[in-house]
Amino acid sequence: MGQLEKPSGWSLIDLLPEPVEKTLEETLARLEQAVSEFETMREVLARTVSLQDFMTALAQLESIATLKSRIEAYADLSFAENTQSPVALNLRDRVDQVLTDTGNRCLFFELWFKELPEDAAQSLMAQSGDPRYFLETIRRFKPFTLTEAEEKIINSKDVNGIDALVNLYEMITNAFTFTLEIDGAKKPLTRDELSSHFQSPSPDVRARAYQELFRVYEDNSTVLAQMYIHRARDWHAEGIELRGYSSPIAARNLENDLPDAVVDTLLSVCRQNAGLFQRYFKLKARWLGLDKLRRYDIYAPLTPSDKTFEYSMAKKMVLDSYDAFSPDVAALANRVFDENHLDSEIRSGKRGGAFCYTAIPELTPWVMINYDRHARDIATLAHELGHAIHNLLANRHSVLTQQSCLPLAETASVFGEMLLTDRLLQQEQDPSVRRELLANALDDAYITVMRQAYFTIFEKDAHDMIAAGKTLDELTEHYLGNLREQFGDAVELSDEFKWEWIGVPHMYNSPFYTYAYSFGQLLVLALYQQYRLEGDAFRPRYLRILSYGGSQSPLHVLTEAGLDVTSPTFWQGGFDALEEMLAELERLS
């Protein structure tokens, strides 16, 4: 097994071999030829359609999607490597234009299929094989689809309109530099480097790190908030006024193939359980010797340790935890390392945070993290490798159906984090260390469940407020109210946290995305409880869930696994599992 001893960049050679410009032009030429051939199917499909013609069109569409995904992945990952690179930015813009053009030229198929009589569509879908759910998804959007000319106008408008605005948001915020004095020396930091100090043992450092974060965002708040306001207005204009969705979030719910009622139930149960984390924060305040936890302190470590972990150690810990669950699963994770598809080093201009990017079924996904040697970075590595495992288990599917829908996208990633935490707990009997591990797990659960749910709750309110003409000051005050509901009397809030929302990229990139994290974490808590009860017998059922990828609806996949996500009781079960962790923490105190 190869070892990457230090954080490093990745290789994109599997997407576009050197010389890149030559292979890019060749791939673009192949894409143009494929699209031109596909356009000839317009007249064929307009006549009486045979199954053979339909399957030919589907095969051509898959070929086009494969070429588009390869080009798009290279452009996106190059930009993520260095968001300040003019070359990468130019390539991304160029590719966006090409993809918009090809998408418009292929649009006729989607519109044609939506307009087919129900009996004819059902007959074709029944014989379509793996792409069936892709076709069902097309039909699901039929009531909200405009004419071909109108759809083309929206696509063309977006690439130089709202999509460009979101790109500017990323460029501006990824270029931010923060300054923090540590050990008497002022240091320039990226946001990821600054964020690592939110877990500093020093209360003063924690406070100054947050204050510096929000100082920079407040200095840019007028521009960033205006970008968000236009994002919300664009979402409303297209989704509500043009397409006729019942609410802004309904557009995301339809994309996720979840009934509005299921999402409402999820968010409602999250709100009802805010007291669980308030109870935890009060317990944590006592451990830290505080009368009340400040918002600066919610991720504070319970021991005064700045323990760090070398990259090679982190890699071993994560792979060992996956290996204990299944050597085959660990082997899939290790492919990301062996094929040099991991960018783990911290660099100026590199995109912040972490993600996993799947291009096409035949290629191992790419993973980006910013490894800063802290314990949370190990959990992040386990999380993103979980995404890679998920997509590799689903790589037998078409490029049209490999990647799971958003509500199930976190199933493997959060499960991987729990495997890591459980393995560490099994190896550790020291009560103080166990307390630290369980506290870290609850910290992560707060971040993934409650914080993300309240982001979505704020987004729902913010979109309505913006449509009603509310001001930036009213939005920031409303966000403070959102935080007060989350924390109750358990946490002291400082006024600068009213700027937190303008620093949440998902609100700009993918409105209402964040509830998927809450969905995924609570789902995995339920699945993990089954794993603890059943042991090895659970593994085939879990791997089957992952192997579906995006080839079935989330309700189909989960119902088959015996889970009823329409019931408040199911979601409460996830909080009951968190309650067990909290109860053990209280015993350890």
C-alpha positions as CSV (number, residue, x, y, z in Angstrom):
1,M,0.0,0.0,0.0
2,G,1.5,3.3,-1.1
3,Q,1.9,6.0,1.6
4,L,1.6,9.8,1.1
5,E,3.6,10.9,4.0
6,K,2.8,14.6,3.6
7,P,-0.1,16.6,2.3
8,S,0.1,17.2,-1.5
9,G,-1.8,18.2,-4.5
10,W,-3.7,15.8,-6.9
11,S,-3.2,14.8,-10.5
12,L,-5.9,15.5,-13.1
13,I,-4.2,13.5,-15.8
14,D,-6.9,10.8,-15.7
15,L,-9.4,13.5,-16.9
16,L,-7.3,15.1,-19.6
17,P,-3.8,13.6,-20.3
18,E,-0.9,15.9,-21.2
19,P,-0.6,18.0,-23.3
20,V,-3.9,19.3,-21.8
21,E,-4.7,21.9,-24.4
22,K,-4.4,19.3,-27.2
23,T,-6.5,16.7,-25.4
24,L,-9.1,19.4,-24.4
25,E,-9.5,20.4,-28.0
26,E,-9.8,16.8,-29.1
27,T,-12.4,16.2,-26.4
28,L,-14.3,19.3,-27.3
29,A,-14.3,18.2,-31.0
30,R,-15.6,14.7,-30.0
31,L,-18.3,16.4,-27.9
32,E,-19.3,18.7,-30.9
33,Q,-19.5,15.6,-33.2
34,A,-21.6,13.7,-30.6
35,V,-24.0,16.6,-30.2
36,S,-24.4,17.1,-33.9
37,E,-25.2,13.4,-34.4
38,F,-27.7,13.6,-31.5
39,E,-29.5,16.6,-33.0
40,T,-30.4,14.4,-36.0
41,M,-32.6,12.4,-33.6
42,R,-35.0,15.3,-33.2
43,E,-36.7,14.4,-36.5
44,V,-36.6,10.7,-35.8
45,L,-38.2,11.1,-32.4
46,A,-40.9,13.4,-33.8
47,R,-42.2,10.5,-35.9
48,T,-43.6,7.3,-34.4
49,V,-40.9,6.1,-32.0
50,S,-39.6,2.6,-31.9
51,L,-37.8,1.2,-28.9
52,Q,-34.7,0.9,-31.0
53,D,-34.7,4.6,-31.9
54,F,-35.3,5.5,-28.3
55,M,-32.4,3.3,-27.0
56,T,-30.2,4.8,-29.7
57,A,-31.0,8.3,-28.5
58,L,-30.4,7.3,-24.8
59,A,-27.0,5.8,-25.7
60,Q,-26.0,8.9,-27.5
61,L,-27.1,11.0,-24.5
62,E,-24.9,8.9,-22.2
63,S,-21.9,9.5,-24.5
64,I,-22.5,13.2,-24.5
65,A,-22.9,13.2,-20.7
66,T,-19.6,11.3,-20.3
67,L,-17.7,13.8,-22.5
68,K,-19.3,16.8,-20.8
69,S,-18.6,15.5,-17.3
70,R,-15.0,14.8,-18.1
71,I,-14.5,18.4,-19.4
72,E,-16.5,20.0,-16.6
73,A,-14.6,18.0,-13.9
74,Y,-11.3,19.2,-15.3
75,A,-12.4,22.8,-15.3
76,D,-14.0,22.7,-11.9
77,L,-11.1,20.9,-10.2
78,S,-8.5,23.2,-11.8
79,F,-10.4,26.2,-10.5
80,A,-10.6,24.6,-7.0
81,E,-6.9,24.1,-7.0
82,N,-6.4,27.8,-7.4
83,T,-9.4,30.1,-7.5
84,Q,-7.1,33.1,-8.2
85,S,-5.6,31.6,-11.4
86,P,-6.6,33.6,-14.5
87,V,-5.9,30.5,-16.6
88,A,-8.2,28.3,-14.5
89,L,-10.9,31.0,-14.3
90,N,-10.8,31.4,-18.1
91,L,-11.0,27.7,-18.7
92,R,-14.0,27.4,-16.3
93,D,-15.8,30.3,-18.0
94,R,-15.0,28.8,-21.5
95,V,-16.3,25.4,-20.5
96,D,-19.4,26.8,-18.9
97,Q,-20.2,28.4,-22.2
98,V,-19.6,25.2,-24.1
99,L,-21.7,23.1,-21.7
100,T,-24.6,25.7,-21.8
101,D,-24.6,25.6,-25.6
102,T,-24.5,21.8,-25.8
103,G,-27.2,21.5,-23.1
104,N,-29.4,23.8,-25.1
105,R,-28.9,21.8,-28.3
106,C,-29.8,18.5,-26.4
107,L,-32.7,20.1,-24.6
108,F,-35.2,18.8,-27.2
109,F,-34.9,15.2,-25.9
110,E,-36.0,16.2,-22.4
111,L,-38.8,18.3,-23.6
112,W,-40.0,15.7,-26.1
113,F,-40.0,13.0,-23.4
114,K,-41.9,15.2,-21.0
115,E,-44.6,15.7,-23.6
116,L,-45.1,12.0,-24.4
117,P,-48.5,10.5,-23.5
118,E,-48.2,8.7,-20.1
119,D,-48.8,5.3,-21.6
120,A,-46.0,5.7,-24.2
121,A,-43.6,7.1,-21.6
122,Q,-44.3,4.3,-19.1
123,S,-43.7,1.7,-21.8
124,L,-40.4,3.2,-22.8
125,M,-39.2,3.6,-19.2
126,A,-40.1,0.0,-18.4
127,Q,-37.7,-1.2,-21.2
128,S,-35.0,1.4,-20.7
129,G,-32.8,-0.5,-18.2
130,D,-30.5,1.4,-15.9
131,P,-31.4,5.0,-17.0
132,R,-35.0,4.4,-15.9
133,Y,-34.9,6.7,-12.8
134,F,-33.2,9.4,-14.9
135,L,-36.2,9.3,-17.2
136,E,-38.6,9.2,-14.3
137,T,-36.9,12.4,-13.0
138,I,-37.4,14.1,-16.3
139,R,-41.1,13.3,-16.1
140,R,-41.3,14.5,-12.5
141,F,-40.4,18.1,-13.7
142,K,-43.0,18.1,-16.4
143,P,-45.4,20.5,-14.6
144,F,-42.7,23.0,-14.1
145,T,-41.1,23.0,-17.5
146,L,-41.4,25.9,-20.0
147,T,-41.1,25.9,-23.8
148,E,-37.9,25.0,-25.5
149,A,-37.2,28.6,-26.4
150,E,-37.8,29.8,-22.9
151,E,-35.6,27.0,-21.4
152,K,-32.8,28.0,-23.7
153,I,-33.1,31.6,-22.7
154,I,-32.9,30.7,-19.0
155,N,-29.8,28.5,-19.6
156,S,-28.0,31.2,-21.5
157,K,-29.0,33.9,-19.0
158,D,-27.7,31.8,-16.1
159,V,-24.2,31.2,-17.3
160,N,-23.5,34.9,-17.6
161,G,-25.9,35.9,-14.9
162,I,-26.5,34.2,-11.6
163,D,-23.9,31.5,-12.1
164,A,-21.3,34.2,-12.8
165,L,-22.4,36.1,-9.7
166,V,-21.9,32.9,-7.6
167,N,-18.5,32.4,-9.2
168,L,-17.6,35.9,-8.1
169,Y,-18.7,35.2,-4.6
170,E,-16.3,32.2,-4.5
171,M,-13.5,34.2,-5.9
172,I,-14.0,37.1,-3.5
173,T,-14.4,34.9,-0.4
174,N,-11.6,32.5,-1.3
175,A,-9.2,35.4,-1.6
176,F,-9.9,36.7,1.9
177,T,-6.8,36.8,4.1
178,F,-7.2,36.8,7.9
179,T,-4.7,38.0,10.5
180,L,-4.4,36.4,13.9
181,E,-1.8,37.0,16.6
182,I,-0.4,33.7,17.9
183,D,2.4,33.5,20.5
184,G,3.1,37.2,20.0
185,A,3.4,37.0,16.2
186,K,0.7,38.1,13.7
187,K,0.1,35.5,11.0
188,P,-1.8,35.8,7.7
189,L,-4.2,32.9,7.4
190,T,-6.7,31.3,5.0
191,R,-10.2,30.8,6.3
192,D,-9.5,27.1,6.9
193,E,-6.4,27.9,8.9
194,L,-8.3,30.5,10.9
195,S,-11.1,28.1,11.5
196,S,-8.7,25.6,13.1
197,H,-8.4,28.1,16.0
198,F,-12.1,27.8,16.8
199,Q,-11.0,24.7,18.7
200,S,-8.0,26.3,20.4
201,P,-7.6,25.5,24.1
202,S,-7.3,29.3,24.7
203,P,-10.6,31.1,25.2
204,D,-9.0,34.3,24.0
205,V,-7.7,32.8,20.8
206,R,-11.1,31.3,20.1
207,A,-12.8,34.7,20.5
208,R,-10.2,36.6,18.5
209,A,-10.4,34.0,15.7
210,Y,-14.2,34.4,15.3
211,Q,-13.9,38.2,15.7
212,E,-11.3,38.3,12.9
213,L,-13.5,36.1,10.7
214,F,-16.5,38.3,11.1
215,R,-14.5,41.5,10.8
216,V,-13.5,40.6,7.3
217,Y,-17.0,39.4,6.3
218,E,-18.6,42.5,7.8
219,D,-16.1,44.7,5.9
220,N,-17.4,43.0,2.7
221,S,-21.0,42.6,3.9
222,T,-22.7,45.1,1.6
223,V,-21.3,43.4,-1.5
224,L,-21.8,39.8,-0.2
225,A,-25.3,40.4,1.1
226,Q,-26.3,42.1,-2.2
227,M,-25.1,39.0,-4.0
228,Y,-27.3,36.8,-1.8
229,I,-30.3,39.1,-2.3
230,H,-29.9,38.8,-6.1
231,R,-29.5,35.0,-5.7
232,A,-32.8,34.8,-3.8
233,R,-34.6,37.1,-6.2
234,D,-33.3,35.1,-9.2
235,W,-34.4,31.8,-7.5
236,H,-37.9,33.3,-6.8
237,A,-38.3,34.8,-10.3
238,E,-37.5,31.5,-12.0
239,G,-38.9,29.0,-9.6
240,I,-42.1,30.8,-8.4
241,E,-43.0,33.3,-11.1
242,L,-41.9,31.4,-14.2
243,R,-42.1,27.7,-13.3
244,G,-44.9,27.8,-10.7
245,Y,-43.4,26.1,-7.7
246,S,-45.4,26.5,-4.5
247,S,-42.5,27.8,-2.5
248,P,-38.8,28.5,-3.0
249,I,-37.8,25.3,-1.1
250,A,-40.2,23.2,-3.2
251,A,-37.9,23.4,-6.2
252,R,-35.1,21.8,-4.2
253,N,-37.4,19.2,-2.7
254,L,-38.5,18.1,-6.2
255,E,-34.9,17.8,-7.3
256,N,-34.3,15.7,-4.2
257,D,-37.5,13.7,-5.0
258,L,-38.8,14.2,-1.5
259,P,-42.3,15.3,-0.7
260,D,-42.5,18.8,0.9
261,A,-44.2,17.1,3.9
262,V,-41.1,14.9,4.6
263,V,-38.8,17.9,4.7
264,D,-41.2,19.9,6.8
265,T,-41.3,16.9,9.3
266,L,-37.5,16.7,9.3
267,L,-37.1,20.4,10.1
268,S,-39.9,20.3,12.7
269,V,-38.3,17.4,14.6
270,C,-35.0,19.2,14.5
271,R,-36.5,22.3,16.1
272,Q,-38.2,20.2,18.7
273,N,-34.9,18.8,19.7
274,A,-32.9,22.0,20.0
275,G,-33.0,21.5,23.8
276,L,-30.8,18.4,23.5
277,F,-27.9,20.4,22.3
278,Q,-28.6,23.2,24.7
279,R,-28.4,20.7,27.5
280,Y,-25.0,19.5,26.0
281,F,-23.7,23.1,25.8
282,K,-24.6,23.7,29.5
283,L,-22.7,20.5,30.4
284,K,-19.8,21.6,28.3
285,A,-19.7,25.0,30.1
286,R,-19.3,23.2,33.5
287,W,-16.4,21.1,32.1
288,L,-14.7,24.3,30.9
289,G,-15.4,26.1,34.2
290,L,-17.7,28.7,32.7
291,D,-21.0,30.0,34.0
292,K,-22.3,30.0,30.4
293,L,-20.8,28.9,27.1
294,R,-20.0,31.7,24.7
295,R,-20.7,31.1,21.1
296,Y,-17.0,31.4,20.7
297,D,-16.6,28.3,22.9
298,I,-19.0,25.7,21.5
299,Y,-16.2,23.8,19.7
300,A,-13.7,24.2,22.5
301,P,-11.7,21.1,23.4
302,L,-12.2,19.6,26.9
303,T,-8.5,19.2,27.5
304,P,-5.8,21.8,27.2
305,S,-4.1,20.0,24.3
306,D,-2.9,21.2,20.9
307,K,-2.3,17.6,19.9
308,T,-1.7,17.3,16.2
309,F,-1.6,14.3,13.8
310,E,0.8,13.8,11.0
311,Y,-0.8,13.1,7.7
312,S,0.5,9.6,7.4
313,M,-1.0,8.8,10.8
314,A,-4.4,10.3,9.8
315,K,-4.4,8.2,6.6
316,K,-3.7,5.0,8.5
317,M,-6.4,5.7,11.2
318,V,-9.0,6.3,8.5
319,L,-8.1,3.3,6.4
320,D,-7.9,1.0,9.5
321,S,-11.4,2.1,10.5
322,Y,-12.8,1.3,7.1
323,D,-10.9,-2.0,7.0
324,A,-12.4,-3.1,10.3
325,F,-15.8,-2.7,8.7
326,S,-14.9,-4.3,5.4
327,P,-11.5,-4.8,3.7
328,D,-13.2,-4.3,0.3
329,V,-14.6,-0.9,1.4
330,A,-11.1,0.1,2.7
331,A,-9.6,-0.9,-0.7
332,L,-12.0,1.4,-2.4
333,A,-11.0,4.3,-0.2
334,N,-7.3,3.5,-0.8
335,R,-7.8,3.9,-4.6
336,V,-8.1,7.7,-4.0
337,F,-4.6,7.7,-2.6
338,D,-3.1,5.2,-5.0
339,E,-4.4,7.1,-8.0
340,N,-3.3,10.5,-6.7
341,H,-6.8,11.8,-6.7
342,L,-6.4,13.6,-3.3
343,D,-5.5,17.3,-2.8
344,S,-4.8,17.7,0.9
345,E,-2.3,20.5,1.3
346,I,-3.1,24.0,2.3
347,R,-2.2,26.7,-0.3
348,S,-3.1,30.3,-0.8
349,G,-5.9,30.6,-3.4
350,K,-7.0,27.0,-3.0
351,R,-10.7,26.5,-2.4
352,G,-11.5,26.3,1.3
353,G,-13.3,23.4,3.0
354,A,-13.5,19.9,1.6
355,F,-15.4,17.9,-1.1
356,C,-15.5,14.8,-3.1
357,Y,-16.0,15.1,-6.9
358,T,-17.2,12.2,-9.0
359,A,-16.8,12.8,-12.8
360,I,-17.8,9.5,-14.6
361,P,-18.3,5.9,-13.4
362,E,-15.0,4.6,-14.8
363,L,-12.9,7.1,-12.9
364,T,-12.1,7.1,-9.2
365,P,-13.5,10.3,-7.6
366,W,-11.3,13.2,-6.6
367,V,-11.2,14.4,-3.0
368,M,-10.2,17.8,-1.7
369,I,-9.4,18.6,1.9
370,N,-7.2,21.2,3.7
371,Y,-5.2,19.1,6.1
372,D,-4.0,21.1,9.1
373,R,-3.0,18.2,11.4
374,H,-6.0,18.5,13.8
375,A,-8.3,15.7,14.9
376,R,-11.2,17.2,13.0
377,D,-9.1,17.0,9.8
378,I,-9.0,13.2,10.3
379,A,-12.8,13.1,10.5
380,T,-13.0,15.2,7.4
381,L,-10.8,12.8,5.5
382,A,-13.0,9.9,6.7
383,H,-16.1,11.8,5.6
384,E,-14.9,12.7,2.1
385,L,-13.5,9.2,1.4
386,G,-16.9,7.9,2.4
387,H,-18.3,9.9,-0.5
388,A,-15.7,8.3,-2.8
389,I,-16.6,4.8,-1.6
390,H,-20.3,5.5,-2.2
391,N,-19.7,6.5,-5.8
392,L,-17.3,3.6,-6.4
393,L,-19.9,1.2,-5.1
394,A,-22.4,2.7,-7.6
395,N,-20.0,2.8,-10.6
396,R,-21.8,-0.1,-12.4
397,H,-24.6,2.4,-13.2
398,S,-24.8,4.7,-16.1
399,V,-23.3,8.2,-16.0
400,L,-26.9,9.3,-15.8
401,T,-27.7,7.4,-12.6
402,Q,-24.4,6.8,-10.8
403,Q,-24.5,9.7,-8.3
404,S,-27.1,9.5,-5.5
405,C,-29.7,12.1,-4.9
406,L,-28.8,14.7,-2.4
407,P,-30.8,13.3,0.6
408,L,-28.7,10.0,0.4
409,A,-25.5,11.7,-0.6
410,E,-24.2,11.8,3.0
411,T,-25.0,8.2,3.8
412,A,-21.5,6.8,3.4
413,S,-19.6,9.9,4.4
414,V,-21.2,10.3,7.9
415,F,-21.2,6.5,8.4
416,G,-17.4,6.6,7.7
417,E,-17.0,9.3,10.4
418,M,-18.9,7.1,12.9
419,L,-16.8,4.1,12.1
420,L,-13.7,6.2,12.9
421,T,-15.2,7.5,16.2
422,D,-16.4,4.0,17.2
423,R,-13.0,2.4,16.5
424,L,-11.3,5.1,18.6
425,L,-13.8,4.6,21.5
426,Q,-13.3,0.8,21.4
427,Q,-9.5,1.3,21.8
428,E,-9.8,3.8,24.6
429,Q,-10.9,3.1,28.2
430,D,-9.6,6.3,29.8
431,P,-12.7,8.2,30.9
432,S,-11.3,11.6,30.1
433,V,-10.3,10.5,26.6
434,R,-13.7,8.8,26.1
435,R,-15.3,12.0,27.2
436,E,-13.3,14.0,24.6
437,L,-14.2,11.5,21.8
438,L,-17.9,11.6,22.7
439,A,-17.9,15.4,23.0
440,N,-16.3,15.6,19.6
441,A,-19.0,13.4,18.2
442,L,-21.7,15.6,19.6
443,D,-20.0,18.7,18.4
444,D,-20.0,17.2,14.9
445,A,-23.7,16.2,15.3
446,Y,-24.5,19.7,16.2
447,I,-22.6,21.0,13.1
448,T,-24.2,18.4,10.8
449,V,-27.8,18.2,12.1
450,M,-28.9,21.2,14.1
451,R,-26.7,23.9,12.5
452,Q,-27.6,22.8,9.0
453,A,-31.3,22.5,9.8
454,Y,-31.3,26.0,11.1
455,F,-29.5,27.3,8.1
456,T,-32.4,25.9,6.0
457,I,-34.9,27.4,8.3
458,F,-33.2,30.8,7.9
459,E,-33.1,30.4,4.1
460,K,-36.8,29.7,4.0
461,D,-37.4,32.9,6.0
462,A,-34.8,34.9,4.1
463,H,-36.2,34.1,0.7
464,D,-39.7,35.2,1.8
465,M,-38.2,38.4,3.5
466,I,-36.3,39.3,0.3
467,A,-39.4,38.8,-1.8
468,A,-41.2,41.2,0.6
469,G,-38.5,43.8,0.2
470,K,-36.8,43.5,3.6
471,T,-33.4,45.2,4.2
472,L,-30.0,43.8,5.0
473,D,-30.4,45.0,8.6
474,E,-33.6,43.1,8.9
475,L,-32.0,39.9,7.5
476,T,-29.1,40.1,10.0
477,E,-31.4,40.7,12.9
478,H,-33.6,37.8,11.8
479,Y,-30.5,35.6,11.7
480,L,-29.6,36.5,15.3
481,G,-33.1,35.4,16.2
482,N,-32.5,32.1,14.5
483,L,-29.4,31.7,16.6
484,R,-31.2,32.6,19.8
485,E,-33.8,29.9,19.1
486,Q,-31.0,27.3,18.5
487,F,-29.1,28.1,21.7
488,G,-31.8,29.3,24.1
489,D,-30.3,30.3,27.4
490,A,-27.4,27.8,27.1
491,V,-25.1,30.0,25.0
492,E,-24.1,33.7,25.1
493,L,-24.3,35.3,21.7
494,S,-22.1,38.1,20.5
495,D,-23.5,40.6,18.0
496,E,-21.0,39.9,15.3
497,F,-22.5,36.4,14.7
498,K,-25.2,38.2,12.7
499,W,-22.8,38.1,9.8
500,E,-22.4,34.3,9.9
501,W,-24.9,33.6,7.2
502,I,-23.1,35.6,4.4
503,G,-20.2,33.2,4.9
504,V,-22.2,30.0,4.1
505,P,-21.3,29.1,0.5
506,H,-24.2,26.6,0.1
507,M,-26.7,29.4,0.5
508,Y,-25.3,31.0,-2.6
509,N,-24.3,27.9,-4.6
510,S,-27.2,25.6,-3.9
511,P,-30.1,27.2,-2.0
512,F,-31.8,24.9,0.5
513,Y,-29.0,22.3,0.1
514,T,-28.1,22.2,3.8
515,Y,-31.0,20.2,5.1
516,A,-29.5,17.2,3.2
517,Y,-26.8,17.1,5.9
518,S,-29.4,16.9,8.6
519,F,-31.3,14.2,6.7
520,G,-28.1,12.3,6.1
521,Q,-26.8,12.4,9.7
522,L,-30.1,11.4,11.3
523,L,-30.5,8.6,8.7
524,V,-27.0,7.3,9.4
525,L,-27.6,7.4,13.1
526,A,-30.6,5.0,12.5
527,L,-28.5,2.8,10.2
528,Y,-25.6,2.7,12.6
529,Q,-27.9,1.6,15.4
530,Q,-28.9,-1.3,13.2
531,Y,-25.2,-2.1,12.5
532,R,-24.5,-2.2,16.2
533,L,-27.4,-4.6,16.8
534,E,-26.8,-6.8,13.8
535,G,-23.0,-6.7,13.2
536,D,-21.8,-8.4,10.0
537,A,-25.4,-9.3,9.0
538,F,-26.1,-5.6,8.5
539,R,-23.2,-5.1,6.0
540,P,-24.9,-6.5,2.8
541,R,-28.0,-4.4,3.3
542,Y,-26.0,-1.2,3.9
543,L,-23.8,-1.8,0.9
544,R,-26.9,-2.4,-1.2
545,I,-28.2,1.0,-0.2
546,L,-25.0,2.6,-1.4
547,S,-24.8,0.5,-4.6
548,Y,-28.1,2.0,-5.8
549,G,-26.4,5.3,-6.4
550,G,-28.9,7.5,-8.1
551,S,-30.8,4.7,-9.9
552,Q,-33.8,4.7,-7.6
553,S,-35.7,7.3,-5.6
554,P,-34.7,7.9,-2.0
555,L,-38.0,6.7,-0.7
556,H,-37.7,3.4,-2.7
557,V,-34.2,2.8,-1.4
558,L,-35.0,3.6,2.2
559,T,-38.3,1.8,2.3
560,E,-36.6,-1.3,1.0
561,A,-34.2,-0.9,3.9
562,G,-37.1,-0.8,6.3
563,L,-37.0,2.9,7.1
564,D,-40.0,5.2,7.1
565,V,-38.8,8.8,6.6
566,T,-42.3,10.1,6.4
567,S,-42.7,9.5,10.2
568,P,-41.6,11.9,12.9
569,T,-40.7,8.8,14.9
570,F,-38.0,7.9,12.5
571,W,-36.3,11.2,12.8
572,Q,-36.7,11.2,16.5
573,G,-34.9,7.9,16.6
574,G,-31.8,9.7,15.3
575,F,-32.0,12.2,18.2
576,D,-32.6,9.3,20.6
577,A,-29.2,7.9,19.5
578,L,-27.6,11.3,20.3
579,E,-29.4,11.3,23.6
580,E,-27.6,8.0,24.4
581,M,-24.3,9.7,23.7
582,L,-25.2,12.7,25.9
583,A,-26.3,10.4,28.7
584,E,-23.0,8.6,28.7
585,L,-21.2,12.0,28.8
586,E,-23.3,13.0,31.8
587,R,-22.3,9.8,33.5
588,L,-18.6,10.4,32.8
589,S,-18.9,13.9,34.3
